[in-house]
Amino acid sequence: MKTKKVIQKTKSFDTVKTFRAIKEKISEEMADMNFEQMKEYLRKGSEEFRKGTK
């Protein structure tokens, strides 16, 4: 009979937790916006992201 070794790993980064926090933040910021305001919010965010990746 073969025995299985169980290796305990500790997470240094929890992807699911991080993305939930990001989505909640965005949802709160956009809660009272109309469609035009949402488009502008997303355009500005996209612009900032592009500046940071160059």
C-alpha positions, 0 to 999 in steps of 0.5 A: 500500500502506498501512502500519500504525503500531505504538504501544507502550503501557506498562501502569500497572496489570495487572488479571490480575496483580492479580486473581491475587494477590487470589485466591491470598491469599484461597485461602491464608486459606481453605485450612483453614476449614470451611464455617461459617468460610468463610461468616463470613469472607465475611460479614466481608469483605462488611461491611468492603467496604460500610463502605468504600463509603459 
